[in-house]
Amino acid sequence: MYLKNMMNKILQVKPEKIFLLIALIYGLSFLVINPPFQVYDEREHFYRSFTISDGQLMPSNFEGRSGIIISDNVQEMANHFVWLSRHPESRLSVEDIKNNMSITFKGERSFAIIGSAVATYSPLPYLASSFGMFVGKCFSSSVLVLLYLGRFMNLILWCFLIYLSIKITPVNKWVFLLLALMPMTVYQAASLSADSLTIGLCFLIISIFFRFSLDSASEINNKIIFTIFLLSLFISLSKPIYMLIIFLFFMIPVNKFKSWKQKFSVFVVISSPIFIMVFAWNLLFKGMIMPPLGVSTSAQISYILSNPLSLFAVFGNTLFNSSVDIISMFVGQVAFLNGILPSWLIYGYLLILILVALLENKEIEIRLNQKIVPLFVFLSSSLLIFIVEYITFTPVGQNFIEGIHGRYFIPVAPLLFILFYNKRFNTEFKYLNLIIIIFTVISLFIALFVLIKRFYIL
């Protein structure tokens, strides 16, 4: 009887509160257990956060390369831990991290190259982490203390944004929760990566578009339009590759405006400054990033223009040869992509996502034409991801694209699973929520174990 009452109480808890509890427990666990600089590009993200906390908002240009002026101690420590990530056979002990706690950011400084696209990001995705480091510098000069404080601030902001997203969206609340609690999502959220804020912002604006598109009781006003503008601008300046999310504006029914003309005018007014600013920002940093050996963006664009049909073959080859890796990295490859989760968990997670999207309680009717816009935004954003990776990280003429990571699709993933929303499957399954909670907890526990097994001497 006691067990039944407890289960009933759990089933009555709102999904946003369930999310917050699980996210904080496992987010803090990932934050502490994951060794320094073990998330993709975390060294570069740390450099940006650290220098922004010093007031150096943008990288410098030195002999055609982008970079920052930073302590030699910081560079040596970062390189030490990055070496660990590139040697899967290597392990460390807790004592190794403790011993490095005494290394400070003070001392001689020199130029450090930021060779990734991180150099082109605006300061926006680093405001939380850099604030944590700024506060940390008031009482500590330890490099690792600042790193963990930066991770903590990113995690807290991400939790807040996802909490709001789940609370605001009128549909697929448990789908939002599942996507946010995927091992890869939490792994990125509890790091210095710009993905942390990007995912949070994208989930939030998607939930807002869902509310004002699908909930007839929610009315559009100037405050909401300004909120959409700000969030779209923040997303575009954090990671421009997701700027097409603003086109979700066309999900909103015309009857929430005075006319179709007014709706289109509002869209032009809020989207034009965003596209102009993104274009100007990228123009400002043109030529500052040195592409990988054998890669030429201009030559690749020329090749595409002269062989436009080759793109279909390239995309097809990439999907055919890399789909398994993309799916694996979407759900969770932790430990700098070396910690691979069991296949049953990867595909089981996708199956759970689809089933929940089909079975979750449906009180709102979504017409077919309202699914076309999310589908368009998801496909166009995915296409943009492929194109950007093709022209910036792939050798000219190569018949497959390098650098496609599954994590790139997480920010727009709610748009894919809204397609499974169907009232034909509106069959109430009493314990569905409990199954979701148990599954996410087990998945994150396994990911945490994989992380420990990869990095630590057991």
Secondary structure as GFF3:
##gff-version 3
##sequence-region A 1 458
A	DSSP	alpha_helix	2	12	.	.	.	ID=ss1
A	DSSP	alpha_helix	15	33	.	.	.	ID=ss2
A	DSSP	alpha_helix	42	53	.	.	.	ID=ss3
A	DSSP	beta_strand	60	62	.	.	.	ID=ss4
A	DSSP	beta_strand	65	71	.	.	.	ID=ss5
A	DSSP	alpha_helix	72	85	.	.	.	ID=ss6
A	DSSP	alpha_helix	94	100	.	.	.	ID=ss7
A	DSSP	beta_strand	109	113	.	.	.	ID=ss8
A	DSSP	three_ten_helix	117	120	.	.	.	ID=ss9
A	DSSP	three_ten_helix	124	126	.	.	.	ID=ss10
A	DSSP	alpha_helix	127	136	.	.	.	ID=ss11
A	DSSP	alpha_helix	143	168	.	.	.	ID=ss12
A	DSSP	alpha_helix	173	180	.	.	.	ID=ss13
A	DSSP	alpha_helix	183	189	.	.	.	ID=ss14
A	DSSP	alpha_helix	195	214	.	.	.	ID=ss15
A	DSSP	alpha_helix	222	238	.	.	.	ID=ss16
A	DSSP	three_ten_helix	240	251	.	.	.	ID=ss17
A	DSSP	three_ten_helix	254	256	.	.	.	ID=ss18
A	DSSP	alpha_helix	260	284	.	.	.	ID=ss19
A	DSSP	alpha_helix	297	306	.	.	.	ID=ss20
A	DSSP	alpha_helix	310	331	.	.	.	ID=ss21
A	DSSP	beta_strand	333	334	.	.	.	ID=ss22
A	DSSP	beta_strand	339	340	.	.	.	ID=ss23
A	DSSP	alpha_helix	343	359	.	.	.	ID=ss24
A	DSSP	alpha_helix	368	393	.	.	.	ID=ss25
A	DSSP	three_ten_helix	406	412	.	.	.	ID=ss26
A	DSSP	alpha_helix	413	417	.	.	.	ID=ss27
A	DSSP	three_ten_helix	418	420	.	.	.	ID=ss28
A	DSSP	three_ten_helix	423	425	.	.	.	ID=ss29
A	DSSP	alpha_helix	432	455	.	.	.	ID=ss30
###
